[in-house]
Amino acid sequence: MAAALEILFTASFWVAAVRIASPLIFATLGELICERAGVLNLGIEGIMVAGAFAGWFTVYSGGDLWTGVAVAALTGAAFGLLHGLLTVPLGLSQHVTGIGITLLATSLTYYTYRLALPEVTSPPKIEAFRPLEIPLLADMPLVGPALFAQTPFTYLAFAAAALVAWLLYRTPLGLALRAAGENPDALEAQGLSVTAIRMGAVAAGSALMAVGGAFLTMSAFNSFFFEMVNGRGWVCIALVVFGSWRPGKALLGAILFGAFDAYQVRLQGVVGDAVPYQVFLMLPYVLSILALVAVSRRASYPKALMVPYRKGER
């Protein structure tokens, strides 16, 4: 028991927790933007896969790392526009369309991978982002290595959380976006297009999802392999609910899940073979479900979420 508790007070544990949380932060923010505008985006899992491949393959083909991030974002935005076109002006089922986007993005990514690298037996490697220590701050105990000795991609994740929070609650665009998910009739009465705002939100949110996927291949790892996203997209949908559709709470939820995941890896080393390793693998998901149940009962979701809007109809 003492050894299990000591894990929580090691710098390496918190470094790993923040690193694991970073792609979740991007994707959760992306899903939050979509849902705040009234659109559920179940295409998140496939969009993350597509972003992971697009960013990695750009760098593998000779581009620099930040170009890879930009290409991943554009890839995600393209799938987001497709999802938005089908669900916003056409009013198709957001559940069915989202799952279709996941299947399309995942299958298209795997096909492109096999087409571009037909003879490859092991995933090629790239030069990924390296940790960048911030002088003085990185020397602080526990907090320093966890927050100030990460890769630039992780710093970008925290900056994105602050930017989304500022945009949603401090700008006219954020007010319009929230109105699209709460009361689209009032938004239309102000002369603004609900369709345009929802489409833009889905495209921007999907771009962030793809950047979250790119983190896996360009910062957490240095190559692309199948099943690397491994359900993180579905976790992010739960984190949006856990965070009550607020960026700050969603950020904390992502870090909490990252801590659960990092903890189970280290706990396996402490317990050894006494407990099947599958128990540890499911531990972060079980704890996340329990936290989700506890928080979601008090959550207030956007009133127009998943409700198609057509001008003049009630």
N, C-alpha and C positions, 0 to 999 in steps of 0.2 A: 504493500500500500504506500509506503514511504517513497519507494522508487517511482511509483506511478504519479505521485504528487509532485515529485522533483522535476518531472518533465515540464510542468507548467511554468517553471522558473528558470528555464534555459533559453538563451538567446536564439539558438538554432531552431527551437520549436516555433517561436514567434516569427522568425524569418520565413520559415516554411509556410506558416499559416497565412501570412500576407501574400506570399508568392502564389499559393493555391487560390486565394481569394481574388487576385487581380483579374483573371479572365472572367470570373463571375460578376465582378463589378461592372465591367463593360457591358456584358450581355444583359444583366439585370436592369441597368439604366436604359438600354435600348428597348427592352420589353415594357418598362415603366412608361416611357414616352409614348409608345404605341397605345397602351391601355389607357393612359391619361386622355388620349384623343378619342377614345371610344372603340379601338380596334384591338381585338385579341390576336396575337401573332404566334400561332403554334408552329410556324416555320423556323423558329429560333434554332432548333437542333441542327437542321440541314444548313441553315445560313452560317452557323458557326463552323461547320465542316468545310463549306465552300470558302469562307474567309481564311481558315487555317491553310488550305491548299493554295489559294490565290497569293497570299502573302509569301509563303514559303517558296512557291515556284517562281515568283518574280525575283526573289533574291538568288535562287538557284540558277536562274537564267542570266544573271549578271547585274541586276538592279541593286540599289543600296537598300538598307533596312527600312528607312522611312518611306521610300517608294513602295516597298512591299506593304507597309501599313496602309498607304493611300489606295493601292490597288485592291486590298482586302475590303476597305470601306466602300469603294465603288462597286465591288462585286455584291456586297451585302445590300447596298442601296438598289441595285438592279433587281434583285429578288424581292426586295421590299416594295418596289414599284409594281411588280407583277402581283404581289399579294394585295396591295392597295387597290389596284385596278379591278381585281375580281371581287373584292369585298366592299369597297366604298361606293363607286358609281353603279356597279352592277348588282350590289347587294347580295352576293352569294354567301353561303354559310362560312363564317369565319373559322369554325372548327375544321370543316372538311378541307377548305382551301389551305389552311395552315399546315395540316398534315400532308396535303399534296405538295406544298412547297418544300417541306422537309424531305419527302421522298425524291422529288425532282432534283433538289440541290445536292443531296447525298449521292444519288445515282450518277448525276452529271459529273460530279467531282471525281468519283472513282473511275468513270469511263475516261475522263480527260487524263487522269494519272496513268492509266494503263496505255492510253494512246501516245502520251508524250514519253513515257519511260517503259517501253515494252519489254526490254531485256533486263530490267533491274530486279534483283532478287532481295536486296536489303535497302532500306530507305536511305537515299543520299543525304549527306549532312551539309549544313550551311554554317556560316559564321554568325551566330545569334547575338542579340544584345548582351553586353557584359554589365555586371553590377557597377554602379557609379556611386561612390561614397561621397557624402556631403561632409566637408571638413567640420570638425568639432561636434556637430550633431550626431554623426555616426559613432562617436565614442561614448555616448550615453549608455548606461546599462539597460539591457533588454529592449527598450524603445528605440535606441539608436540604430542597432543593426537591423531591426525589423522594419523601420520606416525610412531610414536615411542611408541604407547600404544596399538598395535594390537596383534593378535595371531601370533605365529611363521609361520603359513601357509601364512599369508599376507606378511611377510618379505620374505618368499620363492618366492612369486609371483614377487616381485620387483627384487630379485636376478636372477630369471629366465629371466626376461626382459633384464637385463644387460648381462647375459651369452649368450643369443641368439644374441644380437647385436654384442657382441665381436666375437662370432663364425662366424657369417655371413660376417663380414667385416674385420676381423683380422686374419683369419686362412685359410690355403689351403682348408680345408674341406668346409668352407663357400663359398669360391670362386667356388669350384666344384659344390656345391649345387645350387648356383645362375646361373651358366652356364647351368645346367640341365634344368632350366626354361627359359633361354634366348636363348641359342644356343647349343643344345645338340650335334650337329654335331661336333662342335669345341671341346667339352668335349670328345667325342669318339675318335677324332683325337689325343688326348693326351694319349690314351691308357687306359682311365677310362671307367667304365661301367655305362652308363646312367641308365640302369635298376636297378642296385644295389643301386645307389645313390638315385634314386626316391623312391625305395622300403624302404630304410632306413629312408628317410625323412618323408614318410607317417607314418611309424611305430613310429618314435620319436614324430612327431606332434600329432598323435592320443594319445600317452601316456600323453602328456601335456593336451590334451582335457579332458581325463578321470580324471586327477588330478584336473582340474577345477571343474568337477562334484563332486569329493570327497570333495572339499572345502565346498560344500553346506551341506553335511551330517556330516562333522567332525569339522567344524569351525563356519559357519554361523548358522547352526542348530545342533541338536544332535540326529536326527533320519532320517529315510528315509520314504518318502511318495510319492505317485503317483503325477505326474505333477509338481514336485518341480523344474525341470529344466525350464519348462514354456517358451520355445522359446529362451532361452539365446544363444543356439548354432547358431540360425539364426542371432541373433544380432552380434555375433562374426564374422560371414562372412562379414557383412556390415562394421564392425570395421576394418577389414583388408584393405578394399577398402578405408575407411576413412583415414587410416594411410599410404596410398600409399605404402603398402607392406614394411614398415619400422618399426622395433620394437619400437623405441622411440615414433613415432607418434601414433602407435597403443596403446601404454601404455596410452598416454594422452587421446586418444579417449575412452578407457575403463573407465578412471576416470571421463571423461565428462559425459558419460552415467550414471555412478554410481551417479554423482551429480544430474542429471536430476531426477533419480528415487528416491533418498533420498529427493529431494525438493518437489516432488509431494505428498509424504506421509505427510510431515509437512504442506504443503499448504492446504491440506484437513482440518486440524485442525484450520487453520486461517479463511478459507472461510466458513466452516460449511456446512449446507444443502442448501446454496444458489445456488450451482452448483452441478449437479449430479457427484457422485464419479467416474463414468466411464470416465469422461473427464480428471480427474487427472491421471487415470491409463494409458490412451493413450498418455499423455503429453510427457513422455521421448521418446517414439517411434516416435512421430511426430517431435520433435526437432532433434532427431537423423537422421531422413530421410532428414530434411532440411539441416543439416550439411553435410550429405553424398552427397547430390546433389551439394552443394557448392564446396566441395573438390574434388569429383570424376572427375569433368570435367577437372581437371589438373593432374589427376593421370596417372602414366605410369605403366601399368601392365606388368608382365613377358611375353615376346613375344611367348614363347612356352607353355603357360598355356593352358591346356586341349587339347594339340596336342599330339597324340600318337607318340612314336618314335620307329622306326624299323631300325636297322642298315643297312646301304646301300641304304635306300629309301630316296627319296626327295619329 
